[in-house]
Amino acid sequence: MKKLLLVLTITLTLNCCNNDDDQPTNPIDQLPPATQTGENTFGCLLDGEAFIPSGGTNPLDCVYQFVNGEYYFGLQGNKRDQDNHLITISLSTNALEINESNYILRNNEFGNAYAGYLYATLPSFTSLNYGGELTITKLDTENYIVSGTFWFNIEDQNGTVHEIREGRFDMHYSG
């Protein structure tokens, strides 16, 4: 009887073990931590689901350049959905020097910060009606590191409004 009880206890214990225990189920817990050391990470919630760049060519890219007397910042994360459609989330400035500060994400005009969302081949950008905020928490021009947080709303080409929340990045950028 003791052996049967021992075997039953071991069997129940082993059945309770699950390799999925290490995988977070809350989408926000799936995002990379907010760091400021140039970890080359990017993530956000796209309509409540974790969006983390992956796969394909160039899933993550960041530049901050001085061109024709103006500064331009560009950061984008790419991944493919279950139907193999490309999804891109981007943050940019148009002739706007960045520093450790907050920026309102508006339309893509000279002197503004803005964001983009691309699904398949249909790009959409923040506007006066749908915008958000970009916060640069670290800009290290000696080590080419830029870190920050962001959120925005954006209307796609089909009229659907997408909510991008809890965005964070910690990137080495090219100049």
Contacts in CASP RR format, 6 or more apart in sequence:
PFRMAT RR
TARGET T0000
AUTHOR 0000-0000-0000
METHOD contacts of the structure
MODEL  1
MKKLLLVLTITLTLNCCNNDDDQPTNPIDQLPPATQTGENTFGCLLDGEA
FIPSGGTNPLDCVYQFVNGEYYFGLQGNKRDQDNHLITISLSTNALEINE
SNYILRNNEFGNAYAGYLYATLPSFTSLNYGGELTITKLDTENYIVSGTF
WFNIEDQNGTVHEIREGRFDMHYSG
24 30 0 8 1.000
27 45 0 8 1.000
27 48 0 8 1.000
27 49 0 8 1.000
27 50 0 8 1.000
28 45 0 8 1.000
28 50 0 8 1.000
28 166 0 8 1.000
30 50 0 8 1.000
30 52 0 8 1.000
31 43 0 8 1.000
31 44 0 8 1.000
31 45 0 8 1.000
31 50 0 8 1.000
31 52 0 8 1.000
31 166 0 8 1.000
31 167 0 8 1.000
31 168 0 8 1.000
32 39 0 8 1.000
32 41 0 8 1.000
32 42 0 8 1.000
32 43 0 8 1.000
32 52 0 8 1.000
32 168 0 8 1.000
32 170 0 8 1.000
33 41 0 8 1.000
33 168 0 8 1.000
34 137 0 8 1.000
34 147 0 8 1.000
34 148 0 8 1.000
34 149 0 8 1.000
34 168 0 8 1.000
34 170 0 8 1.000
35 41 0 8 1.000
35 147 0 8 1.000
35 170 0 8 1.000
36 137 0 8 1.000
36 138 0 8 1.000
36 145 0 8 1.000
36 147 0 8 1.000
36 148 0 8 1.000
36 170 0 8 1.000
37 145 0 8 1.000
37 170 0 8 1.000
38 143 0 8 1.000
38 145 0 8 1.000
38 147 0 8 1.000
38 170 0 8 1.000
38 171 0 8 1.000
38 172 0 8 1.000
39 170 0 8 1.000
40 60 0 8 1.000
40 170 0 8 1.000
40 171 0 8 1.000
40 172 0 8 1.000
41 168 0 8 1.000
41 169 0 8 1.000
41 170 0 8 1.000
41 171 0 8 1.000
42 52 0 8 1.000
42 53 0 8 1.000
42 60 0 8 1.000
42 75 0 8 1.000
42 77 0 8 1.000
42 168 0 8 1.000
42 169 0 8 1.000
42 171 0 8 1.000
43 50 0 8 1.000
43 51 0 8 1.000
43 52 0 8 1.000
43 53 0 8 1.000
43 167 0 8 1.000
43 168 0 8 1.000
43 169 0 8 1.000
44 51 0 8 1.000
44 89 0 8 1.000
44 150 0 8 1.000
44 151 0 8 1.000
44 164 0 8 1.000
44 165 0 8 1.000
44 166 0 8 1.000
44 167 0 8 1.000
44 168 0 8 1.000
45 51 0 8 1.000
45 163 0 8 1.000
45 164 0 8 1.000
45 165 0 8 1.000
45 166 0 8 1.000
45 167 0 8 1.000
46 87 0 8 1.000
46 89 0 8 1.000
46 162 0 8 1.000
46 163 0 8 1.000
46 164 0 8 1.000
47 162 0 8 1.000
47 163 0 8 1.000
48 163 0 8 1.000
48 165 0 8 1.000
51 79 0 8 1.000
51 87 0 8 1.000
51 89 0 8 1.000
51 164 0 8 1.000
52 79 0 8 1.000
53 59 0 8 1.000
53 60 0 8 1.000
53 77 0 8 1.000
53 78 0 8 1.000
53 79 0 8 1.000
54 79 0 8 1.000
55 79 0 8 1.000
55 80 0 8 1.000
56 78 0 8 1.000
56 80 0 8 1.000
58 78 0 8 1.000
59 77 0 8 1.000
59 78 0 8 1.000
59 79 0 8 1.000
60 76 0 8 1.000
60 77 0 8 1.000
60 78 0 8 1.000
60 171 0 8 1.000
61 74 0 8 1.000
61 75 0 8 1.000
61 76 0 8 1.000
61 77 0 8 1.000
62 74 0 8 1.000
62 75 0 8 1.000
62 76 0 8 1.000
62 146 0 8 1.000
62 169 0 8 1.000
62 171 0 8 1.000
62 172 0 8 1.000
62 173 0 8 1.000
62 174 0 8 1.000
63 72 0 8 1.000
63 73 0 8 1.000
63 74 0 8 1.000
63 75 0 8 1.000
63 173 0 8 1.000
63 174 0 8 1.000
63 175 0 8 1.000
64 71 0 8 1.000
64 72 0 8 1.000
64 73 0 8 1.000
64 74 0 8 1.000
64 98 0 8 1.000
64 144 0 8 1.000
64 146 0 8 1.000
64 173 0 8 1.000
64 174 0 8 1.000
64 175 0 8 1.000
65 71 0 8 1.000
65 72 0 8 1.000
65 174 0 8 1.000
65 175 0 8 1.000
66 72 0 8 1.000
66 175 0 8 1.000
70 95 0 8 1.000
70 96 0 8 1.000
71 93 0 8 1.000
71 95 0 8 1.000
71 96 0 8 1.000
71 97 0 8 1.000
71 98 0 8 1.000
72 92 0 8 1.000
72 93 0 8 1.000
72 94 0 8 1.000
72 95 0 8 1.000
72 96 0 8 1.000
73 91 0 8 1.000
73 92 0 8 1.000
73 93 0 8 1.000
73 96 0 8 1.000
73 98 0 8 1.000
73 113 0 8 1.000
73 146 0 8 1.000
73 173 0 8 1.000
74 90 0 8 1.000
74 91 0 8 1.000
74 92 0 8 1.000
74 93 0 8 1.000
75 90 0 8 1.000
75 91 0 8 1.000
75 92 0 8 1.000
75 146 0 8 1.000
75 169 0 8 1.000
75 171 0 8 1.000
75 173 0 8 1.000
76 88 0 8 1.000
76 89 0 8 1.000
76 90 0 8 1.000
76 91 0 8 1.000
77 88 0 8 1.000
77 89 0 8 1.000
77 90 0 8 1.000
78 86 0 8 1.000
78 87 0 8 1.000
78 88 0 8 1.000
79 86 0 8 1.000
79 87 0 8 1.000
80 86 0 8 1.000
80 87 0 8 1.000
81 87 0 8 1.000
85 119 0 8 1.000
85 120 0 8 1.000
86 118 0 8 1.000
86 119 0 8 1.000
86 120 0 8 1.000
86 121 0 8 1.000
87 117 0 8 1.000
87 118 0 8 1.000
87 119 0 8 1.000
88 116 0 8 1.000
88 117 0 8 1.000
88 118 0 8 1.000
88 123 0 8 1.000
89 115 0 8 1.000
89 116 0 8 1.000
89 117 0 8 1.000
89 164 0 8 1.000
90 115 0 8 1.000
90 116 0 8 1.000
90 117 0 8 1.000
90 118 0 8 1.000
91 105 0 8 1.000
91 113 0 8 1.000
91 114 0 8 1.000
91 115 0 8 1.000
91 116 0 8 1.000
91 134 0 8 1.000
91 150 0 8 1.000
91 169 0 8 1.000
92 108 0 8 1.000
92 113 0 8 1.000
92 114 0 8 1.000
92 115 0 8 1.000
92 116 0 8 1.000
93 103 0 8 1.000
93 111 0 8 1.000
93 112 0 8 1.000
93 113 0 8 1.000
93 114 0 8 1.000
94 108 0 8 1.000
94 109 0 8 1.000
94 110 0 8 1.000
94 111 0 8 1.000
94 112 0 8 1.000
94 113 0 8 1.000
94 114 0 8 1.000
95 110 0 8 1.000
95 111 0 8 1.000
96 103 0 8 1.000
96 111 0 8 1.000
96 112 0 8 1.000
96 113 0 8 1.000
98 113 0 8 1.000
98 136 0 8 1.000
98 139 0 8 1.000
98 146 0 8 1.000
99 136 0 8 1.000
99 139 0 8 1.000
100 136 0 8 1.000
100 137 0 8 1.000
100 138 0 8 1.000
100 139 0 8 1.000
101 135 0 8 1.000
101 136 0 8 1.000
102 133 0 8 1.000
102 134 0 8 1.000
102 135 0 8 1.000
103 113 0 8 1.000
103 133 0 8 1.000
103 134 0 8 1.000
103 135 0 8 1.000
103 136 0 8 1.000
104 113 0 8 1.000
104 131 0 8 1.000
104 132 0 8 1.000
104 133 0 8 1.000
105 113 0 8 1.000
105 114 0 8 1.000
105 115 0 8 1.000
105 126 0 8 1.000
105 131 0 8 1.000
105 132 0 8 1.000
105 133 0 8 1.000
105 134 0 8 1.000
105 150 0 8 1.000
105 152 0 8 1.000
106 112 0 8 1.000
106 113 0 8 1.000
106 114 0 8 1.000
106 126 0 8 1.000
106 127 0 8 1.000
106 128 0 8 1.000
106 131 0 8 1.000
107 114 0 8 1.000
107 125 0 8 1.000
107 126 0 8 1.000
107 127 0 8 1.000
107 128 0 8 1.000
108 114 0 8 1.000
108 125 0 8 1.000
108 126 0 8 1.000
113 134 0 8 1.000
114 125 0 8 1.000
114 126 0 8 1.000
115 125 0 8 1.000
115 126 0 8 1.000
115 131 0 8 1.000
115 132 0 8 1.000
115 134 0 8 1.000
115 150 0 8 1.000
115 152 0 8 1.000
115 154 0 8 1.000
115 164 0 8 1.000
116 123 0 8 1.000
116 124 0 8 1.000
116 125 0 8 1.000
116 126 0 8 1.000
116 154 0 8 1.000
117 123 0 8 1.000
117 124 0 8 1.000
117 125 0 8 1.000
117 154 0 8 1.000
117 156 0 8 1.000
117 162 0 8 1.000
117 164 0 8 1.000
118 124 0 8 1.000
119 156 0 8 1.000
122 156 0 8 1.000
122 157 0 8 1.000
122 158 0 8 1.000
123 157 0 8 1.000
124 154 0 8 1.000
124 155 0 8 1.000
124 156 0 8 1.000
124 157 0 8 1.000
125 154 0 8 1.000
126 132 0 8 1.000
126 152 0 8 1.000
126 153 0 8 1.000
126 154 0 8 1.000
127 155 0 8 1.000
129 155 0 8 1.000
130 152 0 8 1.000
130 153 0 8 1.000
130 154 0 8 1.000
130 155 0 8 1.000
130 161 0 8 1.000
131 152 0 8 1.000
131 153 0 8 1.000
131 154 0 8 1.000
132 150 0 8 1.000
132 151 0 8 1.000
132 152 0 8 1.000
132 153 0 8 1.000
133 150 0 8 1.000
133 151 0 8 1.000
133 152 0 8 1.000
134 148 0 8 1.000
134 149 0 8 1.000
134 150 0 8 1.000
135 148 0 8 1.000
135 149 0 8 1.000
135 150 0 8 1.000
136 146 0 8 1.000
136 147 0 8 1.000
136 148 0 8 1.000
137 147 0 8 1.000
137 148 0 8 1.000
137 149 0 8 1.000
138 145 0 8 1.000
138 146 0 8 1.000
138 147 0 8 1.000
138 148 0 8 1.000
138 170 0 8 1.000
139 145 0 8 1.000
139 146 0 8 1.000
140 146 0 8 1.000
143 172 0 8 1.000
144 172 0 8 1.000
144 173 0 8 1.000
144 174 0 8 1.000
144 175 0 8 1.000
145 170 0 8 1.000
145 171 0 8 1.000
145 172 0 8 1.000
145 173 0 8 1.000
146 169 0 8 1.000
146 171 0 8 1.000
146 173 0 8 1.000
147 169 0 8 1.000
147 170 0 8 1.000
147 171 0 8 1.000
148 168 0 8 1.000
148 169 0 8 1.000
148 170 0 8 1.000
149 166 0 8 1.000
149 167 0 8 1.000
149 168 0 8 1.000
149 169 0 8 1.000
150 164 0 8 1.000
150 167 0 8 1.000
150 168 0 8 1.000
150 169 0 8 1.000
151 164 0 8 1.000
151 165 0 8 1.000
151 166 0 8 1.000
151 167 0 8 1.000
152 164 0 8 1.000
153 161 0 8 1.000
153 162 0 8 1.000
153 163 0 8 1.000
153 164 0 8 1.000
154 161 0 8 1.000
154 162 0 8 1.000
154 164 0 8 1.000
155 161 0 8 1.000
155 162 0 8 1.000
156 162 0 8 1.000
END
